[in-house]
Amino acid sequence: MAKGLERDLGLLSVVAISIGAMVGSGIFILPALAVKDAGAGIIAAYLLAGVLVLPAALSKAEMATAMPEAGGTYVYIERSMGPLLGTVSGLGTWFSLSFKGALALVGGVPYLVLLFDLPIRPVAITLAVVLILVNILGAEQTGRLQIGIVAVMLVAIGWFVAGGGPAVNTATYGGMWDYGVEGIFAATGLVLVSFAGVTKIASIAEEVEDPDRVIPLGMLGSLAFTTLLYVLVVAVVVGVVPLDQLAGSTTPIADAAEMTLGTTGVAAVVLAAILALVSTANAGILSSSRYPFAMSRDGLAPDLLSTVSDRFGTPVTAITLTGGVMLLLILFVPILEIAKLASAFKILVFALINVALIGFRESDAPDYDPSFEVPLYPWTPIFGTLTGFALLTQMGLIAIVGAAGIVVGSVIWYLGYVRPRVTREGAIKESVRRSIGDRALDRTEATLDETADTSVLVALPEGSSRESEATLLEVGAALSPTGSSLSVVQFDEVPDQQPLDYASGVQSPDDREFECRTDTLAAALDVPVEYGELVSHHPERAVANAVDEQGVDVLLVERGASFGDSLLGDSIDRIRKQTDCDTIAVDAQPLDALETITLVTTRGPYDPLKVRVGNAVATATEADLQFLYPLDERQSAEQRQQLEAYHDDLLDLCDVPTERSFVDRQDLSATIDAADSDRTLLIHAHNGGLSARRSNGDSTTQSAIQDSDHASMEVDTKRHPDGVVGRLLERLAF
């Protein structure tokens, strides 16, 4: 029997853990940095930051109640949006927590220096090395220790607020808007990292009793309490310390305590600061090192990072790598830039958390069943996403470049390392594919039901064979709705020097032969046939003009037929480019011997017109209809399942016996060649237009079709309701 973790963390413990994860560098360091952007407006900045974090907290609370066993932000994002954004969020969160740990050490040491005359960076490096060793050796913070630390911090900070309140100069608050909305917004982005710990509750969700109630209450309660605490502390600091002095301080809370509470107050604040900042740094190493560890277990990072030491029982490599990054930051990056980078990455991750929630909600995933739901969905996560990306623009060039660098680096890492190894998909892609498949099925059903709205034109160059015309007429009759007529036009070319009036009045033997055979062929069809001839100096242009004048929906031509100078290339291709109708190019082969009509797709759902013509010809010839879908070796199990469901629904729409076959793309040629070439007709998309910009997989499919000896139809559809973008989305989704 598998062992689970005991759910013994109540609401008080959860709130203590969340507050302990938040109260640290955000209040002891950042006020002195943020005041440069907003002046007294940092009071509003802290309040606004708490509000803007709320959507991410709510989103993560919902996902935690749906997946209480999961332990990291990147896990939610990876499940929702797939390995690519899982990689981006995993690396982004890792760097964010590493930066926050470095910020805690670089910003916390000055408080220690108030008591001891020590150099700041060497002490910060020493503390970092000690904390790295502590994490490697496996020392753990117990719940009681965490609650104790939080209790000491809150007592000291409470005393600071209560004792400093009477000394506040309220006139200072009058300059709250001196730096404008832009300044407050910039300061909000900088201090937002102060609230990063609010979502840490989700990582211990499996140990929370009554998670449906305790997780959202814990997050919201700790966020509300911490926001109020931050605002009160900053209000005291701004009210007792001159802004110019505050802007240059490395220990802003201690400076304010010295002015209001004297030496005893400074000692209490220093004790609280050191406890909070060392705790934050240690938690930063502990939690951030688990991201490469977890990513390694999921295949998103090398196996070495998930190796656990037999001696210490800890992921030594992941901890060492994380510690190394923190040491480099302490050595070479100024504290303000560390703070901005930490906030920038955290803002990016918060925005992705909101997107992940939308992905889960819209995917209708059967295993996603949260007991708590974000209120005012979808506006709450949309608000959180938009404000998150808006805040990123206020973080300065270095922070934006750093965040962009992490994203680009993560994408490169995904393409080079993850993609060849991982085939998992996110809920969003599954949902998009299912939605696109449903829309394609709806269009296919509507296309199969088309009646008098479809106009079909069979275009023949002069001198066409009887076999060619017979095949085209049979296909055209199958496509023509009940009660409509089928148009057949032979386009005759005359020299430029010969007047068209004269040419139209002269009937050649080929013209008489065309009329006689058309009469004979039309008599055997179930639809009336209207036929005629057009003379032109430029038959290709005449075909395009006829299509436009008659409002033709489907143009039928013989594959390889020439309506003009063959030296200029493919005549049919040039006609396609001049017309706005769908075009079907058919091999001239008798259809009555066919036993199987095979529809092959390169990528994406089957074109509705291709299904319609396949179903119509199969019905007319009493042949079977087969859907042949080439699979890539990277096809995930989820994608295969969705493809099977799509094909099953597609088969139900057809009027003839049908079957579906999945084959490895590399084996497609052999599969096609194995079929009887005299009794099989291949129906496939024309390889021009969008398909010309195909991937290697599509090239393999096209080669397999072109190299076969089977008769085929090329279908070129121009009436996609969503245009080129819609086709591209279909190809990407499938």
N, C-alpha and C positions, 0 to 999 in steps of 0.2 A: 504494500500500500504506500503510495507516494506521500511524502511529508509536506505539509504546508506551514506557512508562518502563522503564528498565533495572532489573532486580532485583539491586541490588548492596549492599543493607543486610543485614548479617549479625546474628547474635544480640547481639554486643557493642554494635554501633551502636544496635540497637533498644532494648536495656536502657539505654544512655546517654541516648537521647532521652527515654525514659519517666521515668527518674530525674531528668533535668534539668527535665522539665515538672512534677515533683512537689515537689522540694526548693526551697523558696522561702519565701513568706509563712507557709506552714504550720508551719515550725519556727522561723523567726526572729521571728515576731510573735505567733502565736496562743497560745503557752503562757501569756503574761502575761494574755491575755483569758480563756482557758478556766479558769485557776486560780480565778477568782472563782466559778465554778459547781461545781467539783469538788475544789478544794484539791489535795492530793497524788494524788487520784484521777485527775488528768489522764494519769498514766502508763497506767492501765487504759483511759482514754478513747481514747488514740491506738491502743492495741492493738485495742480493740473496733472502732474506725473502719476499721482495715485489714481486719478480718474481714468487716464489713458491706459493704465495697466489693467484696469478692471475687465475689459473684454477678453484679454488673454487669460486672466485668472479664471473667468467664467468658462471659457472654452476648454481650458485644461481640466477644470473641475468636472465638466460633463464627460470628457474623454476618460478621465480617471475612474468615474463610476461605471463606465462601459467596459473598461479594461483595467481593473484594479490590480492586476498582476504585473502590468508593465511598469518599467522603472525609469524611463528617460524621455525627455522632450523629443529627441530625435526618433524614438520608437514610434510615437504617435504620427509624426510627420512622415516617416518612412512608410508606415502602413497606409497613410492617407494618400500621399503623393508619389510614392515609389522610391526606389533606391537612389535616384539622382538627387532629389531634394532631401532625401534622408541623409545622403552624404554631405550635402551643403549644410544642413542644420546640425549634423553631428560634429563636423569640423568647426562650424561657427560657434556652437555652444561650448565646445572644448576650448577654443581660443578665448571666448568671452569669460568663462570661469577662470582660465589661467590669468587673464588680464586683471580680473577682479581680485584674485589672490595676490598678484604683484602689487596692485594698488593698495591693498590693505597693509602690506608690509612696508612699502615705501612711505605711505601716509601715516602709518602707525608708529614708526620708529621715532619721529619728532616728539611724540607724547612721552616716550621713554626717555628721550634726551632731556626733558624738563627736570627729571630726577637725577640723571647721570650724564656726565659730560662724555658723550660717545659720538663717533662719526656715523652719519646716518646710513649711507649705502653699505659700508662693510657690515654694520649690525643687521641691516635688512637681508643681506646675502647670508650671513651666519644663521639668522632665524629661518631663512628659506631652506638651507641645507639641513638644519635640525628637523624641520617639519617634513622634509622629504624622507629622511631616515626614519622618523616616527611612523610615517605611512608605510614605508617598506617593511618595517619590523612588525606592523600589524596592530599597533596600539589603536584602540577605539574610544570614541567618546560615548559614554553611556547616557541614557535618557536623563538620569538624575543630574549628571554633570552639566548637560545642556540646559536643563531647567534652572540649575544653580547659577550658571553664567548669566542667563537671561534675567533672573531675579536681581542679581547684583547690578547689572546694567540699568534695569528699569528703576531701581531704588535711587541710584546715583543720578540718572537723568531726571527722574521725578523731583528729586531734591533741587537739581539745577533749575528746572522750570519754576518750581514753587518759590525758591529763594531769589531767582533773578527777576521774576515778574514785576515786583514793586519798583525795581530800578530801571525799568524800560522807559525810554524816551519815545513816546508815541508820535512825536513830530517826524521821526525818521520815516514812518510809514507813508507819509505824504508823498514821498518820491518813488512810490512803488511802480509807477508807470513812466518814469523818466526815460527808461531805455526802450520803451515801446513794446508792442506785442511781439515783434521779432526777437527782441532781447529775452523776453520771458519764455518764448518758444524754444530758443536756443538753450537757455538754462534748463528747461524741462527735459530736453534730450540728454543733456549731460547728467542730470541727477536721476534719470529714470532707472539706471542700474541699481540705485538704492533699493528698489522694490523687486529685484530679480528673485529674491528668495521666496516670494509668495507662492510660486508654483512648485517649490521643492516638496510640498506635501504629496504631490502625485507620485514621487519616486518611492514613497513609503506606503502607498495606498493599500498594499496587500496586508499591512499590519494594523490598519485602522479599523476599529470596531464601528459597526453601523456606517460603512463608508458612504452610503447614499445620503445620509444626513450630515455626518461629521466632516467630510471632505469639502463640500461647498461652504458650510458654515465656518469651518476652520480657515479657509482661504479668504472669504469675505470678512470675517471677524478680524483676522490678523492684518489684512490690508487696511481696513478702516481704522484700527487701532494705531498701526504704524504711521499711516498718513497723518492722523491727528497729532501723534507724537512728534513727527518731523516738523509739522507746521508750527507747533508750539515752541520747539527747541530753536528753530530758525528765527521765529519771531522774537525770542529773547535775545539771541545773538545779534540780530540786526538792530534791536532796540537799545543795546548797551555798548556795542563796539562800533566806533566810527567806521563807515564803509571803506574809506581808503586804507585804514589799518587792517580791516578784515580781509581786504583783497590781497594783502601781502603776507597773511599769516599762514603758518604751517600747522598750527594747533588752535583753530578758531574756537572750539568749545572750551578749552582750557583758558584762553584769553578772556572769554566772557565770564567764566567761573571766577577768575582772579578779581575781576571788577565787582562782582556781586557777592561772592561767598568767601573770598579770602583764600588763605593757604589750604585750609581743610577742604574747601570746595574743589580746589585744583587737584588735590591728592585723590579725591573721590572720582573726579572726571578722568584723571590719568589712569586710575585703576580700571574703570569701566572701559575706557578706550583700548587699553592694552588687551584686556580680556576679549573685547569684541573683535578687535582687528586680528589678533592671533587666531581666535576661533574662526574668523572669516577666511583667513589665509589657509588654515589647516583644512577647513571644509572645501575650499577651492581646490586644493591638491587632491583631496579625497574624491570629490564628485567629478572634477574635470578629468582625472585619470581614468575614471570608469567609462567615459565616452569612447576613447579609442579601444578600450577593453571590450565594450559591448559591440562596437562596430566590427571589431575583429571576429567576434563570435558569429556575427551575421554575414560575414564574408565581405564587408566593406573596407576592411583594413587587413594587413598581413597577420597570419596566425601568431607570429611572435608576440604581438601586443596582447593576446588573450592568454598567454602562458602564465600560469600561477606557480609561484615558487613553492617547491616542496618543503623548504625549510621554514619560510615565513607565512605561507598561505596567502600571499598578496600578489597582484599583477605587477611585478617589479619593473618590467620593461615599460609598461604604460605609465607608471608613476615616475620613473626616471625621465622619460621623454617629457612629461608634463612639467616636472621640476626644472628640467633644462630650459624649457621655454620661459618659465617664470624668472629664472636667473638672468637670461638674456634681456628680458624686459626691464628688470631692476637695474641692470648694468648700463643699458644704452638708451632707454626711452624715457623722456621727461614725464613727470607725474601727470601733468595735464593731458598729454597725449595718451597715456595709459588709460586715464579715466574716460576720454572720448572714445577710444577704441573699444573699451569694455562696454560702454553704453551702446555704441553703434551695433556691435554684434548682438547684444541682447535685444535691442529694438528689432533687428532683422528676424531673430528667432521668434519674438513675440508676434510679429506680423505673420510669420509662417504658421504659428500655432492657430491663429484665427482662420487662415486658409485651410489648414488641415481639418478643422471642425466642419467647415462648409463641405469639404470633400467627403467626409464620413456621412454627413446628413443627406447630401444629394446622391450618394452612391446607393442608398438603400441596402447597404450590406447586411445580410441576415444575422451576422454575429455581432453587429453593433447595436446594443440595446441599453442605452444609458438610463439610469434611474433619476438623474438630475439633468434638466435641459436648460440651455442658455435662454434667458428671457429675451423677447423682442427679436428672435431670429427671423431673417438673416441680418438685420440691420446692425445688431451688436457686433458680430465678428467683422462685418464689412467696415464699420466705423473703426474698429481696432486695427484692421489692415491698412486702411487709408491713412489714418493718423500716424501709424508706425512708419510708413514710408515717407510721410511728410516730415516727421521728426528727423529722419536720416539726412534730409537735405540741410538741416541746421547744424550738423555735427562738425563741419569744417572739412577742408580738403583732405587732410591726412586720414581722418576717420573714414570718410567716404571711400577714398582710394584703398584703405586697408580692408574695409568691408567688401568692396568690389574685388580686391585681390584674393580674398578668401573664397568668394563665390567662384571666380574664374579658376582658381587653383583647385577647388573642389570638383568643378566640372571636368577639368583635365584629369584629375585623379579618377573620377568616375569612368570617363571614357577609356583611359589607359589600363586601369586595374579592376574596377568593379564590374563594368558591363560585360567583359568576357566571362565572368565567373558567376554572376547573379542574374537570375531570370524573374525574380519576384516583381510583382506589379502593385501599384497603389490603388486604393479604392477609387480615386478620382478617374484614373485611366480606365478602370473596369466600367465605371459608370458612363464615361464618355463613349466607350466602345458600344456598350449596351444601348445607349441613346441613339448613336449613329446607326447601329444595326436596325433598331426599331423604325427609325425614319426611312432607312433604305427599304425596309419591308413595306412600309406604308406606301412609298412611291411605287414600288414594284406592284403592289396590289392594285393601285390606281391605274398603272400602265396596262396591266392585264385586262382591266375592265373598260378600257377606252373603247368608245363606239364610233359615232359619226364625226368625232372631232379630229380624226387622223386622216391626213391626205398623203397618199403614196404615189410617187412618180418613178417609173422605170425608165432610165435614160440609156439609149443604145447609140453607139457610134455607127456610122454607115459601114455596111459590110459585116455586121454581127452575125454569128452563126445561129442556126435554129436551136442548137443545144443550149447556147447561152441565153437566148430569149426565153426558152421554155423554163429554164431554171429560175430566171428572174421573175417571170410571170407567176410561177407557182409560189415563190416566196412572197411576192406582192399580194397575191390573192389570199394567202394565209394571214397576212397582216391587215388586210382591208376589212374594216368593220362591216357588219351586216347593213345592207341598204345603201352602201356607198359604191363608187365605181373606181376602177384602177386605171390610171393614166399611163400610157406608154408612148414615148416620143423617140423617134430616130432623128439624130442630129447630123445633117449632111454638111460637109465642108466644101466650099467652093473657092477657087482662087480669088485673090484680091482684085484682079483685073476684070473679073466676070461680074456683071450686075446681078444683084440678088433677085430682082424681079424676073429676069430671064431664067435664072436657075430654078426658081420656084415653079415656073410654068412648064418645065421639062421633067418628065418622069423617066427615070432610068430603069433598066432591068432590075437593079438592086431594090429600087423603090417598090416596084410591082411585086417582087418576091417577098419583101417585108410585109406588105399589106395582105398578101395571100396567106402567108404562114401565121400572121397575127390573128386573122379571122379563124383559122383552123385551131390554133392554140386557145384562143379565147372561148371557143365553143365548148371546150372541155372543162372550163372553170365555173365556179359557183357565183362569181361576181361579174357584173358587166365591165367590159374593157373599152375605154376610150383611147384611140390611138391617132397619131398624126406624125408629120415630119416637119422639121424646121431646117432651113438652109441658112448658113452663116459663114462669114469669112473666118470667124473665131468660135468654133463650137464650144470650147470650154466656157467662154463668156456667155454664150447662148444658154448653156445648161444653168448657169447661175441666175441668168435673167428669168428663165422659165420657172425656176424654184421660187424666186421672189414674186413673180406675177401671179402664180397659181397658189401661193401660200402653202407650199409643200412642207409637210412635217417630216417625212422619211424619203430619202433619195436612195434608190436601188441601182447599183451599177455592177458590172462584171469586174472582178479583180484583175488588174493588169490591163484593162481596156484603155485605149488611147483616143482622146477627143481632139488631139492637136499634134503639134510637132513632138515626136518622141525624143528628139535630141535635147529638149528642155527639161527632161526628167519625168517624174511620175505625174501623169495627167490627172489621175484621181485626187492626188494630194493637192494639186493646184485648185481643183474644183472645191474641195473641202474648205480651203482657206477663203474662198469667195462666197460661200453660202453659210446661212445660219441654221440650216436644218440638220437633222441627224442623217448620217450616211451609213449605208450597209454595202460593203463590197463582197460579192459572192463568187466563189469558183464555179465555173460552168461544168457542172456534173449532175447527171440525173439523180433526183432525190428519191425515186420510188424504191431503190434498193437499200436505202439506209435502214439500219437497225438501231443505231445509237446516235443521239445528238449530245455532244459533250461541250459543256460550258466551262471555260478555263478563265480564271481571274489572275491577274498579276499580283495585285495587292489591294485590299479594301473589299467592301461588299460588291456583289455582282451588280452590274449596270442593269437597271430595270428594263431598258430596251433589249438588252441582250437576253434577258430572261423571257421577255415577251416573244421575240422572234424564235428562240429555242422552243418555247412551249407551243407556238403556232405551227412551226414546221414539224415538230414531233407529232402533234395532233393530226396534221394533214397527211403525214406519211405513216402513221401508226408506229412510230419508232419510240424507243425509250429515251428518257432525258437523264443525263448524268451531270452532276456538279462536281468538278475536279478542282480542289483547292490545294495549292502548294504551300507547305509549312516550312518555316525556318527552324534550324536546330535550337534556336534560342526561344522558341515559343513556350510561354509559361503554361502551367497547368490551368490557371484561371482563364487565360486566353483561349486555350484549346476547348475548355468547357463552354465558353461563350460562343465560340465558332460553331460548335456542335448544335447549340440551342438555336443559333441563327439559321443554320442549314435546315434544321428540322422544321422551323416555321416557314422557310422558303419552299420546301418540298410540298407543304400543305397547300400552297397557293396554286400549284400547277395542276393541269388537267390530265396529265398522262403519267404512266408509271415512272417514278423517279428514284434516284439513289444519290448518295453523296460519298465522295472518296477523298480522303486526306493522304497526301503523299509528300515525302521529303522533297524539297525543291531541287536538290541535286539528282533525284531519281525521276524527275518529271519526264525527261526525254524518253527514258526506258519505258515508263508507264504509257506514254502516248504511242510509242512505236509498237508496243505489244498489242494494241487494238487493231482490228481488221481495217486496213486503210480504205477498202472498197465499201465498207458498210458503216463508217463512222464519219461524222461531220463535226469539225471543231468550230466553235463560236468563241471568239476572243475579241478583245479591244484592239482598235487600231494603235500601232506603236508610235504614232506621232503625238503632237501636242504635249500634254502634261507628261505622258509616258516617256517622251524622249528624254526627260530629265529624271530618269529612273535610277534606282539604286542597283547594286550588283545583283541582288536577289531578283529584281524584276527583269534584268538583262538575261539571267538564266532562263526565266520563264519564256520570254520572247524568243530566245534562241531555240528552245525546245519546240515551240509551235512552228517557227519558220523552217526548221530543219526537217520537219515531219513530211511524209508523203500524203497526208490526209487532205481531203477537201476541207475548205474552211470558209468562214465568214468573218470579215473584219467590221466591227461595229464602232462607229465614232459618234459619240453623243455630245451635243453642244448645249443641251437644255438642262444642265444641272441647276436646281433651284438656288443653290448657294454659290454658284460660280466656281472659279478656280480655287478659292479658299475652301469651299465645301469639299471639293475633291481631295485637296491636300489633307484636310482634317481626316477624311475617311481613310486615306492611305496611312497616315501616321497612327491612327487609332487601331487599325487592323494589322 
